[in-house]
Amino acid sequence: MFRNTLTFTIAIGLIYNSALARELKEFDNNVNYDESKVPHYDLPDPLTTAEGTAVTNAKQWRNIRRPQILSLFANFIYGTVPTPPDPIQQSYQIIKEDKSFLDNKATKLDISIRFKNRKGTAQTHIIVFIPNQIEKPAPAFMMMSFDNPRGSSFQLSNSRKGHLRNGVPLVKLIDNGYGYISVYHGDLIGHNEVSFGKGIHKLFFRDGQSFPKAHEWGVLGANAWTGMRALDYLETNDRIDAKRIAIMGHSKMGKATLWAAAQDERFALAISAQSGCGGAALWRRKFGETMLKLNRFPHWLCINARKFNEREDDLPVDQHMLLSLIAPRPVYVASGTADTWADPHGEFQSAKHAGPVYRLLGKKPLSTTKIPSPNQPLLNGDIGYHLRTGGHSVAPYDWEQFIRFANNHLKK
C-alpha cells in the first residue's frame, strides 16, 4: 500500500513539475492550441503602399513603403520614442576590466552608460566580452538579457565547462571569433512597469507630463532603445566591429530584439528565439498568446495596441512586416515544438511571408513554404529558421544554429 501511494505521489509530482515548467497563463481555458480552430485571415501586403500602389523596386521600398510600415508599428504596437524636452547627454564609464578572463582568452568589461538632461538621470550596466586572440575588431552577439549584470550570471559555470552561469556558451563564441555583449532589460524600465517615474521615460516627459501618451513607447520600446544605446557604446570600442553586431533575444527580449533591429539599421543581423506574440508570430492566427493576453502586461506595448484586443484582423500590420523591416539584413527565427504559447507555426509563417521583401531586395528568402521537421534548420538564406524539439528556452542546439547562421553572414 505504501509503495503504491509513493508511486502515485511521485507521478503526481512529476506532472506538477512539468506543468510548472510552463506558466499558468498558458493554461487559460480561452487559449487556442488547436490548429483546426485557427481562423481564416488575410495578411496585409508589405509590398502595397497605403495608397494602394504596388512596390516594385528597392527605391519605392526604401523611400515609401518601409517608412509607412515603421510608422504603423511605432504608433499602434510598440510606441514612438518622443523627442526629449532637452538634449540627453550620454556618457560611458568602465566600471571594471578583466583582461585575463577565461584563462586569458577574453577581456571582460563592465560598462556603465549614463543618460542626463534637466529632467534627471538614468543609467544602465552592460557586460562586454572581447576575444583576445584576434587582432582585428571582432564581430559580436549582443544579447538582450534578463540577467542582472550585478549578479553571478556572468561568472564561469562550475558544472558546464565553457559556459557562463546563465548558460551562454562563451568559449564557443570566443573560439569562433565573436564577442558577447549582454544588455540588461531592467535598468531603464521595470519588467512590468506601471508608473514610469524612475527610469528612462522621465527624461523624455514634457513639462507637466508623468505618463506616456497612447502612441508613445512602453516597456518593449524602452528595451529596444536600450539595445540601440548599447550599440552606440560599441561604436566607441575599437576592439569590437560595431558594423557586425548580431542582436538577439529570447521570449520578451526576442520581441524587443526585432523591434530594435527594425528601427536601427546599424544592426547587421537579428535573431529571435521563441519571441511569439508581439515578436515573430502572426497576430491574426490567434494561436497561443494573443493581443488580449499580451496586454495583461499593461504597458509592454503602447496604449494604442489595446484597441486591437480580440480585433487583430483590424491591425494595419502583422509581424511578417516587422521582419520585412529588417531586410535586406539577415534575420533568424527559432521556435520550440513544445512552446505552443509562442505559436511555432505562426513564427514560421511570419518568416515565410517576409520573403517577398527580401526577394525584391535581391536577398534569399526561406527555401521552403512548409514548416520544416524538428531539428532541420534552414540556414542557407537571408531568412533563417529552425524548429527545435523542446520548450521555452535557449538550448545548446539553438546556439549552434545561431553561430552557424552568423558565420554565413558576418564572416564574409
Secondary structure as the mmCIF struct_conf table of DSSP 4:
data_model
#
loop_
_struct_conf.conf_type_id
_struct_conf.id
_struct_conf.beg_label_comp_id
_struct_conf.beg_label_asym_id
_struct_conf.beg_label_seq_id
_struct_conf.end_label_comp_id
_struct_conf.end_label_asym_id
_struct_conf.end_label_seq_id
HELX_RH_AL_P HELX_RH_AL_P1 PHE A 2 LEU A 20
TURN_TY1_P TURN_TY1_P1 ALA A 21 ALA A 21
BEND BEND1 ARG A 22 ARG A 22
HELX_RH_3T_P HELX_RH_3T_P1 LEU A 24 PHE A 27
TURN_TY1_P TURN_TY1_P2 ASN A 29 ASN A 30
HELX_RH_3T_P HELX_RH_3T_P2 GLU A 35 LYS A 37
HELX_LH_PP_P HELX_LH_PP_P1 VAL A 38 HIS A 40
HELX_LH_PP_P HELX_LH_PP_P2 LEU A 43 ASP A 45
TURN_TY1_P TURN_TY1_P3 PRO A 46 LEU A 47
STRN STRN1 THR A 48 THR A 48
TURN_TY1_P TURN_TY1_P4 ALA A 50 GLU A 51
BEND BEND2 GLY A 52 GLY A 52
HELX_LH_PP_P HELX_LH_PP_P3 THR A 53 THR A 53
STRN STRN2 ALA A 54 ALA A 54
HELX_LH_PP_P HELX_LH_PP_P4 VAL A 55 VAL A 55
BEND BEND3 ASN A 57 ASN A 57
HELX_RH_AL_P HELX_RH_AL_P2 ALA A 58 GLN A 60
HELX_RH_PI_P HELX_RH_PI_P1 TRP A 61 ARG A 65
HELX_RH_AL_P HELX_RH_AL_P3 ARG A 66 PHE A 73
HELX_RH_PI_P HELX_RH_PI_P2 ALA A 74 TYR A 78
STRN STRN3 THR A 80 THR A 80
HELX_LH_PP_P HELX_LH_PP_P5 PRO A 82 PRO A 84
BEND BEND4 PRO A 85 ASP A 86
HELX_LH_PP_P HELX_LH_PP_P6 PRO A 87 ILE A 88
STRN STRN4 GLN A 89 SER A 100
HELX_RH_AL_P HELX_RH_AL_P4 PHE A 101 ASN A 104
TURN_TY1_P TURN_TY1_P5 LYS A 105 LYS A 105
STRN STRN5 ALA A 106 ASN A 117
TURN_TY1_P TURN_TY1_P6 ARG A 118 LYS A 119
STRN STRN6 GLY A 120 PRO A 131
BEND BEND5 ASN A 132 GLN A 133
BEND BEND6 GLU A 135 LYS A 136
HELX_LH_PP_P HELX_LH_PP_P7 PRO A 137 PRO A 137
STRN STRN7 ALA A 138 SER A 145
BEND BEND7 PHE A 146 ASP A 147
TURN_TY1_P TURN_TY1_P7 PRO A 149 ARG A 150
BEND BEND8 GLY A 151 SER A 152
TURN_TY1_P TURN_TY1_P8 SER A 153 PHE A 154
BEND BEND9 GLN A 155 GLN A 155
STRN STRN8 LEU A 156 LEU A 156
HELX_LH_PP_P HELX_LH_PP_P8 SER A 157 SER A 157
BEND BEND10 ASN A 158 ARG A 160
TURN_TY1_P TURN_TY1_P9 LYS A 161 GLY A 162
STRN STRN9 LEU A 164 LEU A 164
TURN_TY1_P TURN_TY1_P10 ARG A 165 ASN A 166
BEND BEND11 GLY A 167 GLY A 167
HELX_RH_AL_P HELX_RH_AL_P5 LEU A 170 ASP A 175
TURN_TY1_P TURN_TY1_P11 ASN A 176 GLY A 177
STRN STRN10 GLY A 179 TYR A 184
BEND BEND12 HIS A 185 ILE A 189
TURN_TY1_P TURN_TY1_P12 HIS A 191 ASN A 192
BEND BEND13 VAL A 194 VAL A 194
BEND BEND14 GLY A 197 ILE A 200
HELX_RH_3T_P HELX_RH_3T_P3 HIS A 201 LEU A 203
TURN_TY1_P TURN_TY1_P13 PHE A 204 PHE A 204
HELX_LH_PP_P HELX_LH_PP_P9 PHE A 205 ARG A 206
TURN_TY1_P TURN_TY1_P14 ASP A 207 GLY A 208
BEND BEND15 PHE A 211 PHE A 211
TURN_TY1_P TURN_TY1_P15 ALA A 214 HIS A 215
STRN STRN11 GLU A 216 GLU A 216
HELX_RH_AL_P HELX_RH_AL_P6 VAL A 219 LEU A 234
TURN_TY1_P TURN_TY1_P16 GLU A 235 THR A 236
TURN_TY1_P TURN_TY1_P17 ASP A 238 ARG A 239
STRN STRN12 ILE A 240 HIS A 250
TURN_TY1_P TURN_TY1_P18 SER A 251 SER A 251
HELX_RH_AL_P HELX_RH_AL_P7 LYS A 252 GLN A 263
TURN_TY1_P TURN_TY1_P19 GLU A 265 ARG A 266
STRN STRN13 LEU A 269 ALA A 273
BEND BEND16 GLN A 274 GLN A 274
STRN STRN14 CYS A 277 CYS A 277
TURN_TY1_P TURN_TY1_P20 GLY A 278 ALA A 280
STRN STRN15 ALA A 281 ALA A 281
HELX_RH_3T_P HELX_RH_3T_P4 TRP A 283 ARG A 285
BEND BEND17 GLY A 288 GLU A 289
HELX_RH_AL_P HELX_RH_AL_P8 MET A 291 LEU A 294
TURN_TY1_P TURN_TY1_P21 ASN A 295 ARG A 296
BEND BEND18 PHE A 297 PHE A 297
TURN_TY1_P TURN_TY1_P22 PRO A 298 HIS A 299
BEND BEND19 TRP A 300 LEU A 301
HELX_RH_3T_P HELX_RH_3T_P5 ILE A 303 PHE A 308
TURN_TY1_P TURN_TY1_P23 ASN A 309 GLU A 310
HELX_RH_3T_P HELX_RH_3T_P6 GLU A 312 ASP A 314
BEND BEND20 PRO A 316 PRO A 316
HELX_RH_AL_P HELX_RH_AL_P9 GLN A 319 ILE A 326
TURN_TY1_P TURN_TY1_P24 ALA A 327 PRO A 328
BEND BEND21 ARG A 329 ARG A 329
STRN STRN16 VAL A 331 GLY A 336
TURN_TY1_P TURN_TY1_P25 THR A 337 ALA A 338
HELX_RH_3T_P HELX_RH_3T_P7 THR A 340 ALA A 342
HELX_RH_AL_P HELX_RH_AL_P10 PRO A 344 HIS A 353
TURN_TY1_P TURN_TY1_P26 ALA A 354 ALA A 354
HELX_RH_AL_P HELX_RH_AL_P11 GLY A 355 LEU A 360
TURN_TY1_P TURN_TY1_P27 LEU A 361 GLY A 362
BEND BEND22 SER A 367 SER A 367
BEND BEND23 THR A 369 LYS A 370
HELX_LH_PP_P HELX_LH_PP_P10 ILE A 371 SER A 373
TURN_TY1_P TURN_TY1_P28 PRO A 374 ASN A 375
STRN STRN17 LEU A 378 LEU A 378
BEND BEND24 ASN A 380 ASP A 382
STRN STRN18 ILE A 383 ARG A 388
BEND BEND25 THR A 389 SER A 393
HELX_RH_AL_P HELX_RH_AL_P12 PRO A 396 LEU A 410
#
